[in-house]
Amino acid sequence: MNENVAGLTPIHRADLDPAEFIKANMRLQPVPSLPEIRLYTAHPGSGLR
C-alpha cells in the first residue's frame, strides 16, 4: 500500500489505516535530544496542511 495517498479522494483516505498513512507519508526522524528515539514527522511533501 505504497500508493500516493495524498492523491486519493477524502473518501478513500478515510478507509486507509492511520498507521499505513503515517508510514507512507511521513519521514522517520530521530528526536534531536534522544537520537535513539525516532518519530514520524510531517514535511512539505507529506500532503498535510
Backbone torsions as a table, in degrees:
resi	resn	phi	psi	omega
1	MET	NA	52.4	179.1
2	ASN	-101.4	28.3	178.1
3	GLU	-74.4	165.4	-178.2
4	ASN	-70.4	95.6	-175.4
5	VAL	-65.7	-35.6	-178.0
6	ALA	-62.5	-24.7	-179.1
7	GLY	-85.6	-4.6	-178.9
8	LEU	-80.4	155.9	176.5
9	THR	-72.2	157.3	179.8
10	PRO	-56.1	-32.8	179.4
11	ILE	-63.1	-47.3	179.1
12	HIS	-67.5	-36.2	-179.9
13	ARG	-63.5	-33.6	179.4
14	ALA	-66.5	-28.1	180.0
15	ASP	-80.2	-14.0	-176.7
16	LEU	-77.0	137.9	176.7
17	ASP	-63.3	129.5	-178.6
18	PRO	-55.2	-39.1	179.2
19	ALA	-63.8	-39.5	178.3
20	GLU	-67.1	-39.3	177.4
21	PHE	-60.9	-45.5	-179.6
22	ILE	-61.9	-47.7	-179.6
23	LYS	-62.1	-37.6	-176.2
24	ALA	-78.2	-25.8	-169.9
25	ASN	-119.9	-7.4	-177.4
26	MET	-117.0	158.2	177.6
27	ARG	-97.8	138.5	176.8
28	LEU	-86.7	113.7	-174.8
29	GLN	-124.2	144.7	175.3
30	PRO	-70.8	148.1	174.2
31	VAL	-73.2	129.4	-174.9
32	PRO	-52.0	-43.9	-176.6
33	SER	-87.3	-13.8	-179.7
34	LEU	-136.6	76.9	-173.2
35	PRO	-61.7	-16.5	177.8
36	GLU	-76.0	-12.2	176.2
37	ILE	-103.9	130.8	178.8
38	ARG	-122.2	139.4	-179.3
39	LEU	-125.5	147.6	172.3
40	TYR	-77.0	132.1	-177.1
41	THR	-128.4	146.6	176.1
42	ALA	-73.6	155.1	177.6
43	HIS	-149.2	169.3	-176.3
44	PRO	-54.5	-33.1	-179.2
45	GLY	-85.0	1.9	-176.0
46	SER	-75.5	-15.7	-179.4
47	GLY	83.6	5.5	178.3
48	LEU	-94.6	146.2	-179.8
49	ARG	-100.7	NA	NA
